Amino acid sequence: MTVEHEGPGAFVILANFVSPLAVDLSEAMVLRQWAEQAPRKLWLTRPGDVLVTPVPLSMAFRRYVFHRIGVSEESVAVITVPDTPHMPMAQALTEHDLLEPLRTLVSERPAARLLPTALDEASVALAADLHIPVAPYEAGVPAPDTLRVVADMNTKSGFRAVAQALGLRLPDGRVCTGAELGQVNTALLKKHERVVVKPDRSAGGHGLHFVSRGDQPTHSPPPPNSRWVVEEYVEHTRAVSAQGHVTAAQVEVTYDGEMRMSGGSFAGYRSPLVNLSETAHRELADWTRALGGHLGAEGYRGPYSLDLVCTQDGTLYALECNVRRTATTTAHAMVSRLNGTDRAPATWATGTATASAPMSFDQAVGHLTEAGLDFQPGDTEGILLYTDRPHDGRSWRYAALAPTAARLTELEVRLTAAL
């Protein structure tokens, strides 16, 4: 567990996947898809905590998680906020008359702190309304200027400006409006065979598309005032990332790994990062610390990630940063918690395994048990169903941990066969 999941007092864990920080709130479909991953936040809970989630948690998943983390189910309160399009989840609490029940739970928990997934204005306003601090801010709340920096750094253009100032290597690119997009595409395609067109505020690969020289337009023109980033497509062999953490006293690189990608979208992760040259590894760590130093100077506290691609000759190009809790922070905290502090950190991975037929949560666990893969308390390796039953009953998100990289690969192969 990272430092912000420790200490006295309960946490109000706000799984605010529905937030304007990563994508425009009009993108209701993708926000709903991301929100389906909210049950994974249950792995962070301790006795006395409150989880505020945008989707309900099945009883089977609750029993499964609480057994493995050694927490009594009755000791954790869960509030489910119904889907509310175009509204940050922190605001939707009031919309659905859930603020007073949450206020009652907080009043029963002295020294409670808010732990939001996304540090947006709505979550900070909620903390102020509840009269509790936002973890892990020493002053209890981030300054308005810090919130503006966080919002800006979660855009492609904001990241590029800071990365250039810090000396990070970037793909050749331009920031433009929707009205300028065609002209910018044409100009960059004269220099490069292929470009990547990205909405300025987006995450997980959502909304980006690739354009090659000579392609005919396949997308209708975007709104003229929308913002975009167009970059050269960097031929690469790997997509990598490093996770940093900022406190008042230091900036540290907490872990790194290789991102599993599908069509430009994030599909999983494997950590730690291996087979990267010493020079590139050092550059990755230096860039991550430099980015954290900038964020810390602006008043930010907590986790952030730096995403990059690595070319065949080992050259790194930085693409974006995520100044929030990402798709890997909960998995890393979960693995650290289950692995225990008395053992060396495990090799771990996340991904999606596709079952041959739809099944219930308990049936999926049964398949893991029969295959000898089901992770139990005290184990040093195994497979965990990382989140609740998927809608289709087939696309199961999992986490795997093992003492060695070779053993981790073996477990993932066996998982595919088991389902």
Secondary structure as GFF3:
##gff-version 3
##sequence-region A 1 419
A	DSSP	three_ten_helix	3	5	.	.	.	ID=ss1
A	DSSP	beta_strand	11	14	.	.	.	ID=ss2
A	DSSP	alpha_helix	28	35	.	.	.	ID=ss3
A	DSSP	three_ten_helix	38	44	.	.	.	ID=ss4
A	DSSP	beta_strand	50	53	.	.	.	ID=ss5
A	DSSP	alpha_helix	59	69	.	.	.	ID=ss6
A	DSSP	three_ten_helix	73	75	.	.	.	ID=ss7
A	DSSP	beta_strand	77	80	.	.	.	ID=ss8
A	DSSP	alpha_helix	89	95	.	.	.	ID=ss9
A	DSSP	alpha_helix	99	107	.	.	.	ID=ss10
A	DSSP	beta_strand	113	116	.	.	.	ID=ss11
A	DSSP	alpha_helix	121	130	.	.	.	ID=ss12
A	DSSP	alpha_helix	144	153	.	.	.	ID=ss13
A	DSSP	alpha_helix	156	166	.	.	.	ID=ss14
A	DSSP	beta_strand	173	177	.	.	.	ID=ss15
A	DSSP	alpha_helix	181	191	.	.	.	ID=ss16
A	DSSP	beta_strand	194	199	.	.	.	ID=ss17
A	DSSP	beta_strand	209	212	.	.	.	ID=ss18
A	DSSP	beta_strand	227	232	.	.	.	ID=ss19
A	DSSP	beta_strand	238	246	.	.	.	ID=ss20
A	DSSP	beta_strand	251	262	.	.	.	ID=ss21
A	DSSP	beta_strand	265	271	.	.	.	ID=ss22
A	DSSP	alpha_helix	278	297	.	.	.	ID=ss23
A	DSSP	beta_strand	302	310	.	.	.	ID=ss24
A	DSSP	beta_strand	316	322	.	.	.	ID=ss25
A	DSSP	alpha_helix	329	339	.	.	.	ID=ss26
A	DSSP	beta_strand	347	354	.	.	.	ID=ss27
A	DSSP	alpha_helix	361	370	.	.	.	ID=ss28
A	DSSP	beta_strand	382	385	.	.	.	ID=ss29
A	DSSP	beta_strand	395	402	.	.	.	ID=ss30
A	DSSP	alpha_helix	405	418	.	.	.	ID=ss31
###
